[in-house]
Amino acid sequence: MAAVAIATLSLTSVPCKKRLRHGASAFNAQQFINSSSHSYSLTLRPRLPKPRAASRVIVAQAGNGSGSYKVAILGAAGGIGQPLSLLAKMSPLVSALHLYDITNVEGVTADLSHCNTPAQVAGFTGKDALAGCLLGADVVVIPAGVLRKPGMTRDDLFSVNAGIVRDLVAAVADHAPGALVHVISNPVNSTVPIAAEVLKQKGAYDPRRLFGVTTLDVVRANAFVAARKGLPVADVDVPVVGGHAAATILPLLSKARPKAAAAAFTDEEVEELAARIRDAGTEVVEAKAGAGSATLSMAYAAARFLEASLRGLDGHDDVYECAYVQSQVVPELPFFACRVKLGRGGVEEVLASELRGLTDYEARELEDLKPRLKASIDKGIAYVQQNQEAALN
């Protein structure tokens, strides 16, 4: 029965049923390698679509890879880390699960070790154990940091979480420089640029391997649209672009699938749904009344993105998710969330085609979010540069 449960755990993304048009724009992996944080030479070029699998249920099928990967979760004893660790333990693609936190991780490790799934679990407590946790990791997931409380925005978390992400990513650069890095710690709009700058300083930056996890915005959009239109949630796919703070989240409801649902939205519905998707985190924080934030849905979304990354590493060719990555999809924004294709090296393509043919409302919202997102990106970059200057003085 355990094998059956694992085989039907539905965390994977809905495949793009609308294939890329002939000549649709995408950025390929080599263009990522040749780009830098401040100067870009990425150019649009035609890409032909490849066939995509119809299945959306995780099964223990091998791609062309080993089907066996080591995952490290940094912040595993926290509100997101614990349920995320459980979901990761259930993945047929995870052979070793390393859990790190500054305290209380021994209990989480013992608890998960009793689950009769194949992944072997090991716990690591405190800074001195961090190197051992990271050694040989294929994917590093970072949910560490403080969570939102009522009245707080994601940006309010910057003063604490910026330093946590900086230090953890520095350790990743030293001990797992080839790993895919998934940043969950908020504010993602700033912490991902922080991670990029730290990796650059360490000579370990590969923009294809660094992700801000914005999958929660997508799963919320899918859930809310399915509920509004009375559709099976498995059939709904809404791309969400921009960033991962309320004012920078832009659900592209005009691009939602099935197409019939997208065509049926009234202007009022579009604005109501967009507002709810943007403010969904606050909805949960207020509902929990000081007892936490969106830990369970975030853990689910992070596990979905983790599974997508592992499928990409394993050689599957149909893996697409939205993520906050370095690109030139919007030239003035060095980081932007949009749909990407995942493969063995991380990001294989950043799909630009979905930003074409926006509605007037979506185009206005995109323009409005640009200065806000740019300010958050600059704030993260400046934080690392200022810390470096202070260390030299």
TITIKOL-726704 format. One record per residue (C-alpha): residue in three letters; chain; x, z, y. Coordinates in steps of 0.001 Angstrom, whole numbers, plus 500000, padded with zeros to 6 digits. Layout:
BEGIN
+------+-------+--------+--------+--------+
| resn | chain |      x |      z |      y |
+------+-------+--------+--------+--------+
|  Ala |     A |      X |      Z |      Y |
...
+------+-------+--------+--------+--------+
This chain:
BEGIN
+------+-------+--------+--------+--------+
| resn | chain |      x |      z |      y |
+------+-------+--------+--------+--------+
|  Met |     A | 500000 | 500000 | 500000 |
|  Ala |     A | 502861 | 500682 | 502399 |
|  Ala |     A | 504061 | 497115 | 502059 |
|  Val |     A | 500585 | 495832 | 502810 |
|  Ala |     A | 500349 | 497992 | 505920 |
|  Ile |     A | 503654 | 496709 | 507221 |
|  Ala |     A | 502810 | 493118 | 506470 |
|  Thr |     A | 499620 | 493210 | 508520 |
|  Leu |     A | 500774 | 495227 | 511529 |
|  Ser |     A | 499800 | 492874 | 514337 |
|  Leu |     A | 502351 | 493313 | 517100 |
|  Thr |     A | 503394 | 489722 | 517515 |
|  Ser |     A | 502441 | 487602 | 520468 |
|  Val |     A | 499757 | 484953 | 520382 |
|  Pro |     A | 501533 | 481606 | 519954 |
|  Cys |     A | 501180 | 479126 | 522792 |
|  Lys |     A | 498327 | 476956 | 521627 |
|  Lys |     A | 498795 | 474728 | 524640 |
|  Arg |     A | 502072 | 473020 | 523877 |
|  Leu |     A | 504425 | 472060 | 526633 |
|  Arg |     A | 503622 | 468668 | 528076 |
|  His |     A | 506172 | 465920 | 527695 |
|  Gly |     A | 508545 | 466543 | 530542 |
|  Ala |     A | 507459 | 470143 | 531142 |
|  Ser |     A | 510184 | 472167 | 532839 |
|  Ala |     A | 512309 | 474786 | 531137 |
|  Phe |     A | 515708 | 476374 | 531610 |
|  Asn |     A | 517939 | 476294 | 528575 |
|  Ala |     A | 520474 | 478784 | 527300 |
|  Gln |     A | 523545 | 476973 | 528609 |
|  Gln |     A | 522109 | 477028 | 532116 |
|  Phe |     A | 521763 | 480821 | 531781 |
|  Ile |     A | 525406 | 481174 | 530803 |
|  Asn |     A | 526535 | 479143 | 533787 |
|  Ser |     A | 524461 | 481110 | 536308 |
|  Ser |     A | 525468 | 484196 | 538295 |
|  Ser |     A | 523494 | 486875 | 540094 |
|  His |     A | 523798 | 485476 | 543578 |
|  Ser |     A | 524639 | 481796 | 543155 |
|  Tyr |     A | 522571 | 479577 | 540937 |
|  Ser |     A | 523096 | 476098 | 539648 |
|  Leu |     A | 520106 | 476002 | 537324 |
|  Thr |     A | 518247 | 472730 | 537428 |
|  Leu |     A | 514960 | 471607 | 535970 |
|  Arg |     A | 515173 | 469106 | 533164 |
|  Pro |     A | 512709 | 467695 | 530653 |
|  Arg |     A | 512291 | 469456 | 527353 |
|  Leu |     A | 510313 | 468163 | 524417 |
|  Pro |     A | 507937 | 470575 | 522693 |
|  Lys |     A | 508607 | 471814 | 519201 |
|  Pro |     A | 505909 | 472592 | 516652 |
|  Arg |     A | 504752 | 476178 | 516793 |
|  Ala |     A | 503475 | 478288 | 513972 |
|  Ala |     A | 499807 | 479178 | 513879 |
|  Ser |     A | 500211 | 482631 | 512341 |
|  Arg |     A | 500050 | 485649 | 514628 |
|  Val |     A | 500363 | 488387 | 511981 |
|  Ile |     A | 503728 | 489951 | 511268 |
|  Val |     A | 504781 | 489393 | 507694 |
|  Ala |     A | 508102 | 490097 | 506094 |
|  Gln |     A | 509070 | 486430 | 506084 |
|  Ala |     A | 512651 | 485504 | 506688 |
|  Gly |     A | 513648 | 482947 | 509255 |
|  Asn |     A | 517137 | 481665 | 508762 |
|  Gly |     A | 518706 | 485017 | 509534 |
|  Ser |     A | 519401 | 488232 | 507666 |
|  Gly |     A | 515996 | 489804 | 508259 |
|  Ser |     A | 517847 | 493106 | 508649 |
|  Tyr |     A | 518734 | 494523 | 512065 |
|  Lys |     A | 519926 | 497749 | 513645 |
|  Val |     A | 517838 | 499000 | 516572 |
|  Ala |     A | 518835 | 501832 | 518926 |
|  Ile |     A | 516198 | 503582 | 521037 |
|  Leu |     A | 517601 | 505554 | 523971 |
|  Gly |     A | 515097 | 508184 | 525050 |
|  Ala |     A | 513531 | 508438 | 521602 |
|  Ala |     A | 512184 | 511978 | 522012 |
|  Gly |     A | 510091 | 511144 | 525072 |
|  Gly |     A | 506467 | 510196 | 525555 |
|  Ile |     A | 507140 | 506496 | 525026 |
|  Gly |     A | 510127 | 506914 | 522736 |
|  Gln |     A | 508332 | 508788 | 519952 |
|  Pro |     A | 505459 | 506364 | 519294 |
|  Leu |     A | 507818 | 503429 | 519868 |
|  Ser |     A | 510176 | 504846 | 517240 |
|  Leu |     A | 507298 | 505127 | 514779 |
|  Leu |     A | 506279 | 501510 | 515333 |
|  Ala |     A | 509878 | 500355 | 515026 |
|  Lys |     A | 510178 | 502279 | 511733 |
|  Met |     A | 507273 | 500180 | 510430 |
|  Ser |     A | 508929 | 496836 | 511169 |
|  Pro |     A | 510112 | 494878 | 508131 |
|  Leu |     A | 512930 | 493455 | 510265 |
|  Val |     A | 514497 | 496854 | 511064 |
|  Ser |     A | 516973 | 498148 | 508495 |
|  Ala |     A | 518548 | 500907 | 510611 |
|  Leu |     A | 516868 | 502844 | 513404 |
|  His |     A | 519131 | 504964 | 515625 |
|  Leu |     A | 517391 | 507474 | 517882 |
|  Tyr |     A | 519113 | 508974 | 520916 |
|  Asp |     A | 518075 | 511571 | 523454 |
|  Ile |     A | 519594 | 514491 | 525293 |
|  Thr |     A | 517440 | 516983 | 523373 |
|  Asn |     A | 514766 | 517326 | 520660 |
|  Val |     A | 515688 | 514143 | 518806 |
|  Glu |     A | 516473 | 515958 | 515547 |
|  Gly |     A | 512812 | 516753 | 514998 |
|  Val |     A | 511709 | 513200 | 515699 |
|  Thr |     A | 514342 | 511919 | 513278 |
|  Ala |     A | 513291 | 514312 | 510524 |
|  Asp |     A | 509628 | 513458 | 511014 |
|  Leu |     A | 510156 | 509695 | 510872 |
|  Ser |     A | 512493 | 509950 | 507892 |
|  His |     A | 509491 | 511032 | 505816 |
|  Cys |     A | 507731 | 507698 | 506394 |
|  Asn |     A | 508140 | 505559 | 503272 |
|  Thr |     A | 509272 | 502394 | 505019 |
|  Pro |     A | 512657 | 500753 | 504458 |
|  Ala |     A | 514356 | 501443 | 507819 |
|  Gln |     A | 516948 | 504213 | 507628 |
|  Val |     A | 516670 | 506653 | 510529 |
|  Ala |     A | 519514 | 508572 | 512178 |
|  Gly |     A | 519382 | 510890 | 515189 |
|  Phe |     A | 521972 | 511344 | 517930 |
|  Thr |     A | 521810 | 514150 | 520492 |
|  Gly |     A | 523711 | 514331 | 523772 |
|  Lys |     A | 526212 | 512148 | 525575 |
|  Asp |     A | 528982 | 512744 | 523067 |
|  Ala |     A | 526840 | 511150 | 520342 |
|  Leu |     A | 525807 | 508089 | 522360 |
|  Ala |     A | 528685 | 505895 | 521205 |
|  Gly |     A | 527828 | 506514 | 517566 |
|  Cys |     A | 524203 | 505683 | 518199 |
|  Leu |     A | 525080 | 502334 | 519768 |
|  Leu |     A | 527771 | 501200 | 517372 |
|  Gly |     A | 526697 | 497960 | 515705 |
|  Ala |     A | 523275 | 497810 | 517366 |
|  Asp |     A | 521588 | 494416 | 517501 |
|  Val |     A | 518908 | 495562 | 519967 |
|  Val |     A | 518968 | 498503 | 522371 |
|  Val |     A | 515653 | 499667 | 523824 |
|  Ile |     A | 515716 | 501995 | 526851 |
|  Pro |     A | 512539 | 504002 | 527550 |
|  Ala |     A | 514567 | 506990 | 528853 |
|  Gly |     A | 513717 | 508614 | 532164 |
|  Val |     A | 510927 | 510448 | 533933 |
|  Leu |     A | 507346 | 509205 | 533726 |
|  Arg |     A | 504751 | 508778 | 536434 |
|  Lys |     A | 502467 | 511583 | 537530 |
|  Pro |     A | 499293 | 511367 | 539623 |
|  Gly |     A | 500014 | 510094 | 543108 |
|  Met |     A | 503340 | 508540 | 542113 |
|  Thr |     A | 504191 | 504859 | 542123 |
|  Arg |     A | 506791 | 503271 | 539873 |
|  Asp |     A | 509138 | 503092 | 542852 |
|  Asp |     A | 508932 | 506879 | 543239 |
|  Leu |     A | 510835 | 507140 | 539953 |
|  Phe |     A | 513863 | 505295 | 541306 |
|  Ser |     A | 515884 | 508302 | 542435 |
|  Val |     A | 516034 | 509747 | 538903 |
|  Asn |     A | 515746 | 506755 | 536608 |
|  Ala |     A | 518274 | 504570 | 538428 |
|  Gly |     A | 521123 | 506874 | 537416 |
|  Ile |     A | 519844 | 507241 | 533857 |
|  Val |     A | 519681 | 503480 | 533337 |
|  Arg |     A | 523082 | 502989 | 534978 |
|  Asp |     A | 524793 | 505448 | 532641 |
|  Leu |     A | 523053 | 504279 | 529458 |
|  Val |     A | 523740 | 500615 | 530155 |
|  Ala |     A | 527397 | 501410 | 530850 |
|  Ala |     A | 527552 | 502925 | 527365 |
|  Val |     A | 525874 | 499841 | 525907 |
|  Ala |     A | 528541 | 497668 | 527572 |
|  Asp |     A | 531277 | 499803 | 526014 |
|  His |     A | 529888 | 500212 | 522510 |
|  Ala |     A | 527338 | 497425 | 521871 |
|  Pro |     A | 528272 | 494620 | 524285 |
|  Gly |     A | 526561 | 491933 | 522192 |
|  Ala |     A | 523222 | 493696 | 521838 |
|  Leu |     A | 519948 | 492549 | 523318 |
|  Val |     A | 518965 | 495133 | 525949 |
|  His |     A | 515293 | 495931 | 526585 |
|  Val |     A | 514742 | 497979 | 529753 |
|  Ile |     A | 511471 | 499910 | 529908 |
|  Ser |     A | 512478 | 502647 | 532371 |
|  Asn |     A | 510666 | 502224 | 535679 |
|  Pro |     A | 510871 | 500827 | 538258 |
|  Val |     A | 511701 | 497801 | 536082 |
|  Asn |     A | 511862 | 495575 | 539172 |
|  Ser |     A | 514973 | 497556 | 540202 |
|  Thr |     A | 516351 | 498983 | 536950 |
|  Val |     A | 516936 | 495547 | 535415 |
|  Pro |     A | 519092 | 494442 | 538386 |
|  Ile |     A | 520902 | 497786 | 538066 |
|  Ala |     A | 521584 | 497045 | 534401 |
|  Ala |     A | 522809 | 493537 | 535258 |
|  Glu |     A | 525249 | 494826 | 537877 |
|  Val |     A | 526635 | 497492 | 535544 |
|  Leu |     A | 527137 | 494947 | 532769 |
|  Lys |     A | 528923 | 492628 | 535203 |
|  Gln |     A | 531272 | 495384 | 536259 |
|  Lys |     A | 532069 | 495973 | 532590 |
|  Gly |     A | 532569 | 492266 | 531873 |
|  Ala |     A | 529711 | 492333 | 529376 |
|  Tyr |     A | 526895 | 490541 | 531197 |
|  Asp |     A | 525022 | 487784 | 529406 |
|  Pro |     A | 521760 | 487103 | 531278 |
|  Arg |     A | 520158 | 485785 | 528103 |
|  Arg |     A | 520422 | 489245 | 526526 |
|  Leu |     A | 518935 | 491443 | 529266 |
|  Phe |     A | 515171 | 491920 | 529528 |
|  Gly |     A | 512743 | 493921 | 531577 |
|  Val |     A | 509829 | 494676 | 529254 |
|  Thr |     A | 506655 | 493585 | 531047 |
|  Thr |     A | 504648 | 493015 | 527870 |
|  Leu |     A | 502278 | 495846 | 528786 |
|  Asp |     A | 500879 | 493736 | 531620 |
|  Val |     A | 500170 | 490945 | 529121 |
|  Val |     A | 498474 | 493121 | 526503 |
|  Arg |     A | 496344 | 494739 | 529196 |
|  Ala |     A | 495349 | 491340 | 530552 |
|  Asn |     A | 494456 | 490151 | 527059 |
|  Ala |     A | 492407 | 493278 | 526341 |
|  Phe |     A | 490528 | 493206 | 529632 |
|  Val |     A | 489739 | 489487 | 529481 |
|  Ala |     A | 488574 | 489737 | 525873 |
|  Ala |     A | 486275 | 492628 | 526778 |
|  Arg |     A | 484895 | 490870 | 529861 |
|  Lys |     A | 484161 | 487620 | 528040 |
|  Gly |     A | 483195 | 489045 | 524654 |
|  Leu |     A | 486021 | 487246 | 522868 |
|  Pro |     A | 488118 | 488313 | 519880 |
|  Val |     A | 491240 | 489787 | 521460 |
|  Ala |     A | 493383 | 487922 | 518936 |
|  Asp |     A | 492281 | 484645 | 520508 |
|  Val |     A | 493160 | 485596 | 524095 |
|  Asp |     A | 496501 | 484905 | 525766 |
|  Val |     A | 497017 | 485509 | 529490 |
|  Pro |     A | 500470 | 484883 | 530999 |
|  Val |     A | 501483 | 487511 | 533556 |
|  Val |     A | 504281 | 486676 | 535978 |
|  Gly |     A | 506139 | 488256 | 538901 |
|  Gly |     A | 507343 | 491802 | 538413 |
|  His |     A | 506253 | 495102 | 536890 |
|  Ala |     A | 504907 | 497058 | 539840 |
|  Ala |     A | 501322 | 496813 | 541004 |
|  Ala |     A | 501983 | 494692 | 544087 |
|  Thr |     A | 504184 | 492274 | 542127 |
|  Ile |     A | 502090 | 491766 | 538982 |
|  Leu |     A | 500341 | 488393 | 538925 |
|  Pro |     A | 498087 | 487544 | 535952 |
|  Leu |     A | 497586 | 483788 | 535780 |
|  Leu |     A | 493968 | 483815 | 534705 |
|  Ser |     A | 493678 | 480089 | 535325 |
|  Lys |     A | 496216 | 479603 | 532519 |
|  Ala |     A | 494442 | 481940 | 530100 |
|  Arg |     A | 493610 | 480806 | 526608 |
|  Pro |     A | 491133 | 479899 | 525313 |
|  Lys |     A | 490668 | 477341 | 528096 |
|  Ala |     A | 486909 | 477829 | 528090 |
|  Ala |     A | 487384 | 481446 | 529170 |
|  Ala |     A | 489706 | 480476 | 532014 |
|  Ala |     A | 487247 | 477857 | 533245 |
|  Ala |     A | 484370 | 480337 | 533180 |
|  Phe |     A | 485880 | 482901 | 535570 |
|  Thr |     A | 484159 | 483260 | 538908 |
|  Asp |     A | 486288 | 483964 | 541979 |
|  Glu |     A | 484921 | 487506 | 542004 |
|  Glu |     A | 485865 | 488044 | 538351 |
|  Val |     A | 489378 | 486766 | 538958 |
|  Glu |     A | 489957 | 489210 | 541798 |
|  Glu |     A | 488405 | 492128 | 539894 |
|  Leu |     A | 490416 | 491462 | 536738 |
|  Ala |     A | 493649 | 490904 | 538644 |
|  Ala |     A | 493181 | 494199 | 540499 |
|  Arg |     A | 492479 | 496095 | 537290 |
|  Ile |     A | 495484 | 494604 | 535484 |
|  Arg |     A | 497750 | 495521 | 538408 |
|  Asp |     A | 496418 | 499063 | 538696 |
|  Ala |     A | 495956 | 499779 | 534989 |
|  Gly |     A | 498922 | 502142 | 534916 |
|  Thr |     A | 497395 | 504264 | 537656 |
|  Glu |     A | 494101 | 504215 | 535745 |
|  Val |     A | 495808 | 505900 | 532790 |
|  Val |     A | 497857 | 508333 | 534897 |
|  Glu |     A | 494709 | 509530 | 536654 |
|  Ala |     A | 492728 | 509738 | 533405 |
|  Lys |     A | 495429 | 511934 | 531871 |
|  Ala |     A | 495251 | 514164 | 534963 |
|  Gly |     A | 498898 | 515122 | 535086 |
|  Ala |     A | 499398 | 515228 | 531317 |
|  Gly |     A | 501316 | 511954 | 531157 |
|  Ser |     A | 501271 | 508248 | 531843 |
|  Ala |     A | 500615 | 505130 | 529772 |
|  Thr |     A | 502887 | 506165 | 526922 |
|  Leu |     A | 500925 | 504864 | 523930 |
|  Ser |     A | 500060 | 501432 | 525296 |
|  Met |     A | 503621 | 501080 | 526613 |
|  Ala |     A | 505007 | 501966 | 523196 |
|  Tyr |     A | 502747 | 499375 | 521584 |
|  Ala |     A | 503789 | 496717 | 524100 |
|  Ala |     A | 507474 | 497585 | 523691 |
|  Ala |     A | 507139 | 497355 | 519906 |
|  Arg |     A | 505506 | 493952 | 520249 |
|  Phe |     A | 508397 | 492730 | 522396 |
|  Leu |     A | 510935 | 494286 | 520036 |
|  Glu |     A | 509358 | 492455 | 517107 |
|  Ala |     A | 509464 | 489204 | 519072 |
|  Ser |     A | 513163 | 489696 | 519817 |
|  Leu |     A | 513910 | 490431 | 516181 |
|  Arg |     A | 512020 | 487334 | 515059 |
|  Gly |     A | 514085 | 485326 | 517524 |
|  Leu |     A | 517302 | 486818 | 516172 |
|  Asp |     A | 516107 | 486002 | 512678 |
|  Gly |     A | 515817 | 482306 | 513457 |
|  His |     A | 512092 | 481805 | 513964 |
|  Asp |     A | 511446 | 478937 | 516362 |
|  Asp |     A | 507985 | 479871 | 517632 |
|  Val |     A | 508704 | 483091 | 519547 |
|  Tyr |     A | 507385 | 483239 | 523109 |
|  Glu |     A | 506771 | 486295 | 525298 |
|  Cys |     A | 506604 | 487106 | 528980 |
|  Ala |     A | 509603 | 489114 | 530210 |
|  Tyr |     A | 511434 | 489987 | 533430 |
|  Val |     A | 514711 | 488078 | 533265 |
|  Gln |     A | 517312 | 486380 | 535410 |
|  Ser |     A | 516230 | 482856 | 536230 |
|  Gln |     A | 515656 | 480423 | 539055 |
|  Val |     A | 512005 | 479811 | 538319 |
|  Val |     A | 511406 | 481104 | 541850 |
|  Pro |     A | 514659 | 480191 | 543636 |
|  Glu |     A | 514646 | 483084 | 546101 |
|  Leu |     A | 514123 | 485663 | 543332 |
|  Pro |     A | 517075 | 486174 | 540956 |
|  Phe |     A | 514814 | 488085 | 538549 |
|  Phe |     A | 511261 | 487099 | 537706 |
|  Ala |     A | 508803 | 487751 | 534889 |
|  Cys |     A | 507402 | 484711 | 533123 |
|  Arg |     A | 507086 | 483295 | 529642 |
|  Val |     A | 510369 | 482830 | 527783 |
|  Lys |     A | 511339 | 481429 | 524415 |
|  Leu |     A | 513362 | 483871 | 522336 |
|  Gly |     A | 516061 | 482895 | 519852 |
|  Arg |     A | 519307 | 483987 | 518258 |
|  Gly |     A | 521066 | 484452 | 521584 |
|  Gly |     A | 518155 | 486090 | 523364 |
|  Val |     A | 516500 | 483863 | 525962 |
|  Glu |     A | 516633 | 480221 | 524932 |
|  Glu |     A | 514325 | 478879 | 527619 |
|  Val |     A | 512513 | 480160 | 530671 |
|  Leu |     A | 509300 | 478200 | 530913 |
|  Ala |     A | 508563 | 477060 | 534460 |
|  Ser |     A | 505587 | 474852 | 533732 |
|  Glu |     A | 503032 | 477676 | 534007 |
|  Leu |     A | 503821 | 478078 | 537700 |
|  Arg |     A | 502576 | 474566 | 538302 |
|  Gly |     A | 498966 | 473856 | 539134 |
|  Leu |     A | 498120 | 477368 | 540293 |
|  Thr |     A | 494803 | 478064 | 541933 |
|  Asp |     A | 494765 | 478726 | 545677 |
|  Tyr |     A | 494301 | 482435 | 544969 |
|  Glu |     A | 497257 | 482573 | 542560 |
|  Ala |     A | 499480 | 480598 | 544942 |
|  Arg |     A | 498696 | 483013 | 547775 |
|  Glu |     A | 499338 | 486035 | 545578 |
|  Leu |     A | 502649 | 484562 | 544444 |
|  Glu |     A | 503770 | 484137 | 548037 |
|  Asp |     A | 502661 | 487681 | 548875 |
|  Leu |     A | 504604 | 489289 | 546039 |
|  Lys |     A | 507902 | 487514 | 546736 |
|  Pro |     A | 509174 | 489761 | 549588 |
|  Arg |     A | 508139 | 492920 | 547722 |
|  Leu |     A | 509896 | 491863 | 544543 |
|  Lys |     A | 512986 | 490700 | 546435 |
|  Ala |     A | 513232 | 494108 | 548146 |
|  Ser |     A | 513093 | 495887 | 544771 |
|  Ile |     A | 515771 | 493618 | 543324 |
|  Asp |     A | 518025 | 494150 | 546335 |
|  Lys |     A | 517495 | 497902 | 546091 |
|  Gly |     A | 518768 | 497955 | 542512 |
|  Ile |     A | 521801 | 495790 | 543274 |
|  Ala |     A | 522670 | 497881 | 546343 |
|  Tyr |     A | 522430 | 501105 | 544310 |
|  Val |     A | 525167 | 500019 | 541918 |
|  Gln |     A | 527370 | 498587 | 544647 |
|  Gln |     A | 527094 | 501763 | 546730 |
|  Asn |     A | 527947 | 503924 | 543721 |
|  Gln |     A | 530969 | 501772 | 543015 |
|  Glu |     A | 532154 | 502070 | 546607 |
|  Ala |     A | 531652 | 505840 | 546531 |
|  Ala |     A | 533694 | 506091 | 543339 |
|  Leu |     A | 536564 | 504237 | 544980 |
|  Asn |     A | 536635 | 506499 | 548064 |
+------+-------+--------+--------+--------+
